[in-house]
């Protein structure tokens, strides 16, 4: 099976985008790219270091540069950063150049993930619950524009089947 265009996963931090992107790649042998990891490799430093060295605005510009390069390259399964769709006109580029899947996860889960694995560029002065509510309010409008929404609580095999059906219907994969 061949991927015909980029397949992008969007969603809140800690929603499972990267793990599910890997599952898609493993199931069909597609290349997978994690946008945060790509930014880190291009800059030679971690997101945390980028945060303290340059701030969020510069990071988002670097992220956008990497995103546009991925979208104009060979088809891959792309796991975006949680904030990627909410900055600049990134969501328009994602929708125009890829098939976009929103990985929806309940806010209680996301709040727990933010405690277990804090993220760079997030307001750590807020409680995890308040931070999650703020992020969700700011980003949900962009996430809702995705071509397909999958709930992360659904078992992987059912989500993978839904992705395959979606991709076949819209000629995103070919035999």
C-alpha positions in Angstrom: 0.0 0.0 0.0 1.2 3.5 -0.8 0.4 6.8 0.9 -0.6 9.3 -1.8 -0.4 12.5 0.3 0.6 13.6 3.8 -1.7 12.3 6.6 -1.6 14.8 9.5 -2.7 14.1 13.0 -3.8 17.1 15.2 -5.0 17.3 18.8 -4.3 18.4 22.3 -0.9 17.8 23.9 -0.8 14.3 25.3 -3.8 13.1 23.2 -1.8 10.3 21.7 -1.1 11.8 18.2 2.5 10.5 18.0 1.7 7.0 19.3 -1.2 6.7 16.8 0.9 8.1 13.9 3.4 5.3 14.7 0.6 2.7 14.7 -0.6 3.9 11.3 3.0 3.8 10.0 3.6 0.4 11.4 0.4 -1.1 10.1 1.0 -0.1 6.5 4.7 0.6 6.4 4.4 4.3 5.9 7.1 6.8 7.0 6.2 8.8 10.1 7.4 12.2 11.1 6.9 13.9 14.5 6.9 17.7 14.0 8.3 18.5 17.4 11.1 16.0 16.9 11.8 17.4 13.5 12.1 21.0 14.9 14.4 19.7 17.6 16.6 17.9 15.1 16.7 20.9 12.8 17.7 23.2 15.7 20.0 20.7 17.5 18.3 21.3 20.8 15.2 20.3 22.8 11.9 22.2 22.8 12.6 23.2 26.4 15.9 24.7 25.4 14.2 26.5 22.4 11.6 27.8 24.8 14.2 29.4 27.1 16.6 30.5 24.3 14.1 32.0 21.8 10.6 32.0 23.2 7.4 30.7 21.7 7.1 33.2 18.8 10.5 32.1 17.4 9.6 28.4 18.0 6.3 28.8 16.2 8.1 30.3 13.2 10.6 27.4 13.1 7.7 24.9 13.5 5.9 26.5 10.6 9.0 26.3 8.4 9.4 22.6 9.2 5.6 22.0 8.7 5.6 23.6 5.2 8.7 21.5 4.3 6.9 18.3 5.3 3.7 19.3 3.5 5.6 19.9 0.3 7.7 16.7 0.5 7.0 13.0 0.2 3.9 11.6 1.7 4.3 10.7 5.4 2.1 10.3 8.5 2.7 13.5 10.4 2.2 14.0 14.1 1.9 17.8 14.7 2.5 19.6 17.9 -0.6 20.3 19.9 -0.5 24.0 19.1 0.6 23.8 15.5 -2.9 24.2 14.0 -3.6 27.3 16.2 -0.7 29.4 14.9 -0.3 31.5 11.8 -2.3 29.9 9.0 -1.0 26.4 9.7 -4.4 24.7 9.8 -5.2 26.1 6.3 -1.9 24.6 5.0 -2.6 21.3 6.7 -6.1 21.2 5.3 -5.0 22.2 1.8 -1.9 19.9 1.6 -2.8 16.9 3.6 -5.6 14.7 5.0 -6.2 15.9 8.6 -7.3 13.7 11.4 -8.2 15.1 14.8 -7.4 12.8 17.7 -9.9 13.8 20.3 -9.2 13.0 24.0 -11.2 14.0 27.1 -9.8 17.0 29.0 -9.3 15.0 32.2 -6.9 12.7 30.4 -5.0 15.7 28.8 -4.7 17.4 32.3 -3.2 14.2 33.7 -0.7 14.0 30.8 0.4 17.6 31.4 1.3 16.7 35.0 3.1 13.6 34.0 5.0 15.2 31.1 5.0 19.0 31.2 5.3 20.7 27.8 7.4 23.6 26.7 5.6 26.9 25.9 2.6 26.2 28.2 1.6 28.4 31.1 2.8 26.4 34.1 1.4 29.0 36.5 -2.1 27.6 35.8 -3.4 24.3 37.3 -3.4 21.4 34.8 -7.2 21.6 34.6 -7.2 25.4 34.0 -4.4 25.1 31.5 -6.2 22.3 29.6 -9.5 24.3 29.6 -7.6 27.4 28.2 -5.8 25.4 25.5 -8.9 23.6 24.5 -10.9 26.8 24.2 -8.1 28.4 22.1 -7.6 25.4 19.8 -10.9 23.5 19.5 -12.1 25.7 16.6 -9.0 24.7 14.5 -9.1 21.0 15.5 -12.8 20.8 14.6 -11.9 21.7 11.0 -10.2 18.4 10.5 -11.4 16.0 7.8 -11.9 13.2 10.3 -12.3 13.1 14.1 -11.3 10.0 16.0 -11.7 9.6 19.8 -8.6 8.4 21.4 -10.5 6.1 23.8 -11.6 4.0 20.9 -9.4 0.9 20.6 -6.5 1.2 18.1 -7.7 -1.5 15.8 -11.1 0.3 15.3 -9.4 3.7 14.8 -6.9 2.1 12.3 -9.9 0.5 10.4 -11.6 4.0 10.4 -8.4 5.6 9.0 -8.1 2.9 6.3 -11.8 3.4 5.3 -11.3 7.2 5.2 -8.1 7.0 3.2 -9.5 4.6 0.7 -12.7 6.7 0.3 -10.6 9.8 -0.5 -7.8 8.1 -2.4 -5.2 8.9 0.2 -3.8 5.4 0.0 -3.4 3.2 -3.0 -2.7 -0.5 -3.4 
